[in-house]
Amino acid sequence: MPLEHLRCVAHYCTVASRQALGRARQGIDHRVVGGRLNHRALRVWWGQGACFVYYAAHHRVCWRPMMLNIENRGDVAILTLDDGKANVVSEAYSAAIHQGLDAALSDAKAIVLTGRAGRFSAGYDLNVVREGSPEAAAAMREAGARMMLRLFTHPQPVVIACSGHALAAGALILLTGDTRIGCAGDFRIGLNETAIGLALPEYGLELARARMPAAHMTTSVLQAALHTPESAIEAGYLDQVVEPDQLMAAAVEEAERLAAMAGEAYATVKQRIRKPSADKMAASI
């Protein structure tokens, strides 16, 4: 996969970090493809088929598989997110979606966003929320919020193929899509924040108000009800459910249909419909 299809989240490194990076990347075909600075002493760079991450707090370098795959089928860009585990909404996950959207703007007319088989996304990384520093948790949540706002307001048609469980921030991502197609199976979808002792942030409430029937706000948001793919349609998370082996075909077919009407008119009407909610989301981040 071309490296330009990925975003590297590059952070400030101490001298020790730089030395460790230098030792770890000897002989590795690597290239930094973008970056920014914040308070975390972490550096990420991508190589052929993998990335390497230096965690200054733990003085170790870890190998990670590439999270984002982009496949272009005609006018449709298929963005597949797979972290090899639960597809948690980490800073790297949010950065990967931004990079996929950037690529789609230049190479496609519509998008299909999907996850790994059985796990669309488990939401924010609870290890960071519960065991990391408050600054790290805040940075992860802010990155996720800005990613969701961009998905919600993206000018191209966005079809989400929900490949399995979608919980917490994973369910919020479903609410950003234009058309959401799920697959049948023993999966759970919903905003379970209250059940695990977390308050849904204001941007999440705005997404729920924008996309969910008012009658479901109390049970699905306040009382953290989890849904099967079939009941998730009535609750507002999904628009359609198909068999797992039909998921991608159905999503691409829908994206192709929407691509035929994509353009200035589609983008303008979408912006007008979603602007009131998007403005409130942006103000809360």
N, C-alpha and C positions, 0 to 999 in steps of 0.2 A: 504494500500500500504506500502511495507517495507520502513522504514526510510532511509535505505542505498541507495535507489533510488533517494534521494534528496540531494541537497547541500544547506547547510545553509551558508549565507553570514554574517559572524559575524564581527562586527566592535568594535572599541574602545568605552568603556562606562565610563562615569564619575561615581563617587561614588553615586550620585543621581540616575543615570541610573540604576546602579546595585540594589539599594534599590527598585526602581519602578519595575524592573524585578522580584525581589524576591517576592514582594507583588502580582504581577499579575499572577505568575506561581504557586502559592500555590494550591495544589491539582491537577495540570495539569501533565499528563504523558508526559514528555518532554525529549529531548535528542539533544544535539548539534552534528551535523554529519559532520562538516567541517567548516573551516572559514578562514578569512584573515583580515588584518588590513588596514585601510586607514584613510583619514582625516575626515570622517563623523562619528559623534557620533550616531551610529545606531547599534542596535543588533537585530538579528533575530534568533528565535529558533522554531523548528518544534515539534508539538505534534501529537496526533492521529487525523488525518483528518484536521489539521489546523496549522497555524503558528502564532506566536505573535511577533509583531514588536514594539520596543521602539524607538520613535523619540525624541532625546534629545532636538532638537531645539524647539519642541512644547510641551515637557513634557507630552507626552501621550503614552499610549500603545494601539495598534490597533490589532484586530484580522483579519487574512487573511486566506482564504481557500487555500489549497495546490494547486499550479499551475501546477504541472507536474503529469501526470499519465502514467505509463508504463505497457503495456500489451504485453506479448510474445505469438505469434501464430507460433508455429513451429520454423523456422529459422528467423522469422521476429519480430523485436521489434517495437511496435507502441508507439510513443511518442506523447501524446496529451497535448498541452499547453492551459490552460484556467485560466485567472486571474479573471473571473467573470464579466469582463467589455469589454474593447476594445483590450485586449491582447497587451498592449504597451510593447515595448522592454525596460524594466527596467533592472537594475543590477540583480534583482532576476530572471527575465525571462532568461537572458543570462546564469546565473549560473545553472538554471534548465536544459537548453539544454546541457550544459557541462556534467551535471550529467547523463542525458539520454544517451549521447554518450558513456560515461564511462561504463554504464551498458550494452549497446548494444555490446560493444567490447568483453565482457566476456560471454554474453548470447545469441547472435544472429549472423546472417550472413548478414542481410540487415535491413534497417530502413525505417519506414514510419513516417514522421513528419507531424502533423496536428494541427489545432487550434480549437476554439469553433465554433459551427454552426453559420454561417453568418459573422464571424469575424476571419480571419486568423491572421492578426496583423495590427494594426493601426500605427506601427512605434514607434519611440522614444516617451517617455512621454513628451509632450509639456509643461506640468506644471513644470517639472524640467528644461526644456530648458529656459522657459520664466520667471519663478518665483523663481527658485532655485538659489543657488550660482553658479558662474562659475565653481568652483571645482566640485560640484555635477554633473553638466551637462557634464563636461569633463570626469568624472569617468564613467558615464552611457554610453557615446558614446564609450569610449575605451573598456569597457566590451562588448558592442555590436559588435564592430569591430573585436575583438578577437574571439568572438563566431562565427561570419560569416566566418572568415578565417578558423576556425576549421571545420565548416560544409563543406566549399568549398573543403577542403583537406582531409576530413575524408576517410579512406581507404575502408570502406564498402560502398555498394550501398546505396544512400540516395534518397528515393522517397518522394516528398512533395505533400501532399493532401491539396490543397488550399480550405479551407472550406467557404470562403466568401471574404470580402474586404481585400485587401493587399496593403497598402499604405506606401510610403517612405521606412523606414527600413524594413517594412513587405514585400515590393516588392523586396528589396535587398535579403532577405532570400530566396525568390523563385529562384533567380539567382544562389544560391549556390547548388541547388539540381541537381541530376543526371537525374531524370525524374520528371516532374512537372505536376500534374493532377489537374484541376480545376473543379468546379461544376457550372452548368448553373444557371443563376439567375440575379437579378438586383444588381450586385456587380461591384465595381470599383477596378482596379489594376493599379498601376503605381507609378512613382517617382515624387511626387508633390512638392518636396523641393523648386524649384524656385518659384512656385506659392505662397508659404507661406513665401517667403523672406529668405530662407535658401539655402546655397550653398552645393551641394552634395560633401561629402569628397572624397579624392583621392581613398581610398579603395573602395568606392562605384562606382566611375568611372571605376576602374579596373574590378569590377564585371560586369558592364554594357558592357564594351568593350569585355570581355571574352564570354559573353552569348547572347548578343543582336546583330541582324543584323546591320551593319554599317548604312544602310539607315534609321534606326529608331532612331539613337542616337540624332539627332537634335530635332525631335518632341517629343520623349519619355523622354529624359533626360533634354536637355536645355529648351524646351518649356513645360515641365511638363504635357504632354498629359496623360489622364487617359483612360483606356481601359475596355471594357466589357470582360468577360472571353473568349469569342470567338475571339475578336480582339487581346487579349493578346497572343494568339498563334503566330500570325504573328510578333508581336513585340518582341517575345523572352522570355516572362515571363512564359508561359505554353507550354506544349507539347500536351495536350489532354484536352478536356472538356467532362464531363459526367453529367447525371442528379444527383441532390443532394443525392438521396437515393442509388445511385450506386457508390458514391465517394470512400468510404472506401474499398468496395469490389474490385474496380478497382485498387486502390493503393496497397492493399495487394497482389493482383494477380501479379502486376508488380514487387513488391518487392520479391515475391517468385521466379519469373522468373530470376531476377538478382541474387538472393541468390545462385541459381544453378551454376552460373559462378563466384561467389565471391571467393576471395582468393588472393594469392600473385600476380598473373598475372593481375587481375582487379585493385588491389591497385597500382601496378607499372605503368600500362598504364595511369591510372587516374592521378597519381603524375606527370608523364612526360608531359601530356597534360596541366595540370593546373599550373605547377611550375613557368613559367614565370610571369603569373598574380599573383599567390600567393606571390612570392617574392616581387613584387611591392606593393602589399597590405600590407605585413608585414613591409616593409620599411616605409610606410606612417603612421603607427599606433604609 
